[in-house]
């Protein structure tokens, strides 16, 4: 197995922000995609989001009308997990970032997905090797860490678990390139490469807000204009979700130690108040206003 020719059917589990983005790029690349989410109406909403993204692409002449219709035709709503995974060559989970949820899911996938299927986790920081232990096919388990918004961001972090085979890595790299991503290979360490660096920058920006160094907008502007970052760390935190950032920070602090990973009290307070970023309408920015 040296390329992705063995992959034609992809199952995406979880139809939230990351799941619908992953489903979209897979469908646009010509894969048949089964999208499953146990929450009522979640897949329907995800398909609406995907159509909206593709419509914008057509309006901006970045996607042809034929390509939009082909992509939408490649998507289907899978009623249950078994139906989604039954004939998949590649399963990608995009469920909440909690180890117990992921290990339970992967244990079920080992029973329901075909023996040849590659099982991929979109985790941004959790151990791929520990997730793989829930299966009887650790050599076919890999991390595929996508970035938000998936249909725009070019990076795909390919995470090799302790027992991931070279064949699985090779297929994952070919898959990444087919869906238009630039892959990097990282070993299975807490936070991998991107989250480990990105979380430190985001947490320090929050500490600067706590200390009154500057406003969130000016801190972000410093990184955007001074370091050529496309988006500042606080606006990015709002897009990722403050609750997600908190969970990653707590995990990294527990696994790696170090004060740089300790969540600031500001972050804990905002999450407790329900200020989760764009998805709740309020974070470091007010997302209820037009133009945000």
Secondary structure, DSSP 8 states (H G I E B T S, - for coil): --SSTT--EEEEE--SHHHHHHHHHHHHTT-EEEEE-SSTTHHHHHHHHHHHHHHHHHHTTSS-HHHHHHHHHTEEE-SSHHHHHTT-SEEEE---S-HHHHHHHHHHHHHHS-TT-EEEE--SSS-HHHHHTTSS-GGGEEEEE--SSTTT--EEEEEE-TT--HHHHHHHHHHHHHTT-EEEEEES-TTTTHHHHHHHHHHHHHHHHHTTSS-HHHHHHHHHHHS--SS-HHHHHHHH-HHHHHHHHHHHHHHH--GGGS--HHHHHHHHTT--BGGGTBSSSBTTSTT-
